[in-house]
Amino acid sequence: MADILVVLEVRDGKVRPASLQALGAARGLADARGGRVLALATEAVEPDLEALGGAGADEVLVAGAEAHSPDGAAATAVRVAGEEGADLVLLAATIRGRDLCGRIAAGLEAGFAPDCTALEADGEGLLFERPVYAGKARMQVRIRTPKAVASLRPNFFQPAGRSHSATRRDVPAEEGKARVVEMKGRQEGRPDVAEARIIVSGGRGLGGPENWPLLEALADALPGAALGASRAVVDAGWRPHSEQVGQTGKTVSPELYIAVGISGAIQHLAGMSTSKVIVAINKDAEAPIFQHATYGVVGDALEILPKLTEALKAAQAG
Ligand SMILES: Cc1cc2nc3c(=O)[nH]c(=O)nc-3n(C[C@H](O)[C@H](O)[C@H](O)COP(=O)(O)OP(=O)(O)OC[C@H]3O[C@@H](n4cnc5c(N)ncnc54)[C@H](O)[C@@H]3O)c2cc1C
């Protein structure tokens, strides 16, 4: 049976959690249908073979380009997939994953299933599942080309969690025309909003950037929480685009999504409606977000946020 190639995303010299989750998904598939799981690092990284093997990789291929290059990384993945005879290429459905997937699919003349939340092998081949219409429906996708490319939504799959050390092999990197020189707008000390298990997200209802410390204090009281934002807030320049959740921002699926002063426009829901638990705080009881919320609090966020933060701290102290 053909192998599965997982293209790893590396940030600050570390493989991102969403890539470890993709390795876990690949492992499950390889165990069911046979074949190896190959992990490809397209940029310089000293791979943790225990961690990558434990997540699901049999072998780690290090192409080791000095900096990330979208066209270079895609060309490397296309070449390696061909050389290794991989019939499936998986990536995390992050911003970078989105950028690479189409390029790799085009290079392999392969069908492409973006932003999948489930995948399985059945008698007819590979079957992918993905949310559509802002999470209101799920679509099953059958790819009929000899090779397939899919991106996997973060937090829907788990690393394999096995005790195994992968082997390492160095492979040449393809030159790209474009090269990433700097990443801006990151939340220091907080996880990326696309991968976080808890997100505290703010909207126009917060009134202005001067009230963001209230949101940050709540995030600080929830270990591992990231900050998110609606587009209205990003367009107003209150927060960076890297925090924007929604159709033209990031797609997130945390365990807990707290939407504060966010109305729940369809374009915002498109990015967060697959969150496991949604808590909405809004002073308008008719706000659309309440139709999707697991728990709703009707009231003024500026009054509720400090009380909620204090209650959380007290609960943790007790
Ligand atoms: C093509 C396109 C793409 C888009 N992509 C995105 C996207 O990726 N992400 C996104 O978020 N939006 C996106 N939008 C914009 C989207 O349609 C909404 O305009 C936006 O989500 C609204 O942001 P908001 O909820 O913060 O603001 P508003 O809609 O203004 O809502 C503010 C909410 O805060 C409440 N409120 C006010 N004061 C308080 C208070 N003191 N306490 C508690 N609640 C209060 C109000 O009742 C209201 O519900 C897109 C739009 C288009 C056309």
The ligand as an SDF file (V2000), in Angstrom:
LIG
                    3D

 53 58  0  0  0  0  0  0  0  0999 V2000
  -16.7200   38.9710    2.8730 C   0  0  0  0  0  0  0  0  0  0  0  0
  -16.7740   39.1860    4.3570 C   0  0  0  0  0  0  0  0  0  0  0  0
  -15.9110   38.5030    5.1760 C   0  0  0  0  0  0  0  0  0  0  0  0
  -15.9580   38.6760    6.5510 C   0  0  0  0  0  0  0  0  0  0  0  0
  -15.0870   37.9690    7.3510 N   0  0  0  0  0  0  0  0  0  0  0  0
  -15.2180   38.0830    8.6850 C   0  0  0  0  0  0  0  0  0  0  0  0
  -14.3690   37.3210    9.5460 C   0  0  0  0  0  0  0  0  0  0  0  0
  -13.4730   36.5820    9.1190 O   0  0  0  0  0  0  0  0  0  0  0  0
  -14.5600   37.4430   10.8750 N   0  0  0  0  0  0  0  0  0  0  0  0
  -15.5130   38.2620   11.4200 C   0  0  0  0  0  0  0  0  0  0  0  0
  -15.6210   38.3300   12.6520 O   0  0  0  0  0  0  0  0  0  0  0  0
  -16.2920   39.0080   10.6260 N   0  0  0  0  0  0  0  0  0  0  0  0
  -16.1590   38.9440    9.2730 C   0  0  0  0  0  0  0  0  0  0  0  0
  -16.9290   39.7390    8.4830 N   0  0  0  0  0  0  0  0  0  0  0  0
  -17.7180   40.8300    9.1340 C   0  0  0  0  0  0  0  0  0  0  0  0
  -19.0140   40.3690    9.7340 C   0  0  0  0  0  0  0  0  0  0  0  0
  -20.0480   40.4110    8.7690 O   0  0  0  0  0  0  0  0  0  0  0  0
  -19.4070   41.2900   10.9090 C   0  0  0  0  0  0  0  0  0  0  0  0
  -19.4560   42.6170   10.4390 O   0  0  0  0  0  0  0  0  0  0  0  0
  -18.4440   41.2350   12.0920 C   0  0  0  0  0  0  0  0  0  0  0  0
  -18.2230   39.9060   12.4650 O   0  0  0  0  0  0  0  0  0  0  0  0
  -19.0600   42.0200   13.2510 C   0  0  0  0  0  0  0  0  0  0  0  0
  -18.1530   42.0570   14.3120 O   0  0  0  0  0  0  0  0  0  0  0  0
  -18.6620   42.2290   15.7860 P   0  0  0  0  0  0  0  0  0  0  0  0
  -19.5720   41.1070   16.1250 O   0  0  0  0  0  0  0  0  0  0  0  0
  -17.4720   42.4750   16.6420 O   0  0  0  0  0  0  0  0  0  0  0  0
  -19.4540   43.6300   15.7310 O   0  0  0  0  0  0  0  0  0  0  0  0
  -21.0020   43.9530   15.7320 P   0  0  0  0  0  0  0  0  0  0  0  0
  -21.7250   43.1960   14.6930 O   0  0  0  0  0  0  0  0  0  0  0  0
  -21.0870   45.4250   15.7340 O   0  0  0  0  0  0  0  0  0  0  0  0
  -21.5080   43.3760   17.1330 O   0  0  0  0  0  0  0  0  0  0  0  0
  -21.1630   43.9060   18.3620 C   0  0  0  0  0  0  0  0  0  0  0  0
  -21.9770   43.1580   19.4070 C   0  0  0  0  0  0  0  0  0  0  0  0
  -21.5840   43.5930   20.6910 O   0  0  0  0  0  0  0  0  0  0  0  0
  -22.7550   43.7370   21.4940 C   0  0  0  0  0  0  0  0  0  0  0  0
  -22.4450   44.7180   22.5390 N   0  0  0  0  0  0  0  0  0  0  0  0
  -22.3520   46.0660   22.4350 C   0  0  0  0  0  0  0  0  0  0  0  0
  -21.9560   46.6060   23.5930 N   0  0  0  0  0  0  0  0  0  0  0  0
  -21.8300   45.5900   24.4660 C   0  0  0  0  0  0  0  0  0  0  0  0
  -21.4420   45.4980   25.8270 C   0  0  0  0  0  0  0  0  0  0  0  0
  -21.1070   46.5960   26.5280 N   0  0  0  0  0  0  0  0  0  0  0  0
  -21.4270   44.2740   26.4080 N   0  0  0  0  0  0  0  0  0  0  0  0
  -21.7550   43.1610   25.7170 C   0  0  0  0  0  0  0  0  0  0  0  0
  -22.1260   43.1780   24.4160 N   0  0  0  0  0  0  0  0  0  0  0  0
  -22.1360   44.3790   23.7980 C   0  0  0  0  0  0  0  0  0  0  0  0
  -23.8480   44.1480   20.5640 C   0  0  0  0  0  0  0  0  0  0  0  0
  -25.1130   43.7630   21.0750 O   0  0  0  0  0  0  0  0  0  0  0  0
  -23.4790   43.3680   19.2990 C   0  0  0  0  0  0  0  0  0  0  0  0
  -24.1160   42.1010   19.2590 O   0  0  0  0  0  0  0  0  0  0  0  0
  -16.8970   39.5720    7.1160 C   0  0  0  0  0  0  0  0  0  0  0  0
  -17.7800   40.2740    6.2770 C   0  0  0  0  0  0  0  0  0  0  0  0
  -17.7260   40.0790    4.9170 C   0  0  0  0  0  0  0  0  0  0  0  0
  -18.6820   40.8190    4.0410 C   0  0  0  0  0  0  0  0  0  0  0  0
  1  2  1  0
  2  3  1  0
  2 52  2  0
  3  4  2  0
  4  5  1  0
  4 50  1  0
  5  6  2  0
  6  7  1  0
  6 13  1  0
  7  8  2  0
  7  9  1  0
  9 10  1  0
 10 11  2  0
 10 12  1  0
 12 13  2  0
 13 14  1  0
 14 15  1  0
 14 50  1  0
 15 16  1  0
 16 17  1  0
 16 18  1  0
 18 19  1  0
 18 20  1  0
 20 21  1  0
 20 22  1  0
 22 23  1  0
 23 24  1  0
 24 25  2  0
 24 26  1  0
 24 27  1  0
 27 28  1  0
 28 29  2  0
 28 30  1  0
 28 31  1  0
 31 32  1  0
 32 33  1  0
 33 34  1  0
 33 48  1  0
 34 35  1  0
 35 36  1  0
 35 46  1  0
 36 37  1  0
 36 45  1  0
 37 38  2  0
 38 39  1  0
 39 40  1  0
 39 45  2  0
 40 41  1  0
 40 42  2  0
 42 43  1  0
 43 44  2  0
 44 45  1  0
 46 47  1  0
 46 48  1  0
 48 49  1  0
 50 51  2  0
 51 52  1  0
 52 53  1  0
M  END
$$$$
